[in-house]
Amino acid sequence: MAKTIQVAADRAYDPTKTVLPVEVARGIYIENPPSAQALKLMHLLIAKAGGRMAEEVQHEMRMADLKHIEGMRNHDRASLRTLFTQLRAAVMVYDDTEAQEEIIGGFMDEIRLDYRQEVVDTLVVKWWFGRTFRRIAAESNHWAILDRQTVFALSSKYSILLFQHIASLANLDRIDRKSFTVPELRALFGVEGGKLDRFADLNRRALQPAIAEINQLSRLKLKATPRKTGRTVTSVEISWKLKADPTDAKQELARPKVGRKARQEGTVETLPAVFPETGGIGYSPRWLDLKQQAGCNMDNILIATNFRRFLDERGVARDVANIESLFLSYCRKIGRV
């Protein structure tokens, strides 16, 4: 048994970590790059398969299991179909330098969404990994152990792809930096042709936001240093170090996503929080995120109605300064119903 499969099997008990073959962590999606949500689903599928990821077998997961995971709770059959379509279409390229072969293949083979019991929220996801992925996993002797909560908290595909790549290098002895040519960086981020062609745009739209988010939410601290040939940036050196105290990152992961970008930039939110005067919170990301953060599964209209009654009974305005923390605390007390 290859080492990666053994490590994945040995860590099957740990729901906070995902063991990823390093070849996948550093894989380059060059066509039909998946979205951030699809990449999160990919990590979840690998984690669910664990030590059996290299086997040509059917894997299975229930929608209820998916909805327990922060960052993946709002999906239904239609949205899952979209994510699986992206994963099925993604092209993964891996250069096996030892065998002197470049492997080009897919991540997924076949996916089935069994909706016979969907009305009672027991939709079942069945999938088979693709031959290329299974071969890479079976032969892999190097792995990356990723914090699952961090992956699910990252908001863009650029952040996820950079995080998994650097995390696969972070524990190597005497290695704390890596240089990427600009084309290599574009490939790592899965930037499609015709987009972000100038380095200034790639840096502003992909690289710097990804580094800022990783620095805020993970145990890693990254820095990018452009290198020029003449006046043109031809490569970027990315250095990293493990934080001596990751408390700030852990606290941020425990906080609601609302205001996260403002906290990342050291600014304040420009729009004050005001709880809706009527109706539910199904179309209000701010309040829906807080409810999910609290692990509450009450109907969106019912919990909004009950919370407004809670405020009225205490004479508390819907725009009071701590309205978000009040709603979060209320949801936690309600819990699962």
Secondary structure, 3 states (H helix, E strand, C coil): CCHHHHHHHHCCCCCCEEEEEHHHHCCEEEECCCCHHHHHHHHHHHHHHHHHCCCCCCEEEEHHHHCCCCCCCCCCHHHHHHHHHHHHHCEEEEEECCCCEEEEEECEEEEEEECCCHHHCCCEEEEEECHHHHHHHHHCCCEEEEEHHHHHHCCCHHHHHHHHHHHCCCCCCCCCEEEEEHHHHHHHCCCCCCCCCCHHHHHHHHHHHHHHHHHHHCCEEEEEEEEEECCEEEEEEEEEEECCCCHHHHHHHHCCCCCHHHHHHCCCCCCCCCCCCCCCCCCCHHHHHHHHHCCCCCCHHHHHHHHHHHHHHHCCCCCCCCHHHHHHHHHHHHCCC
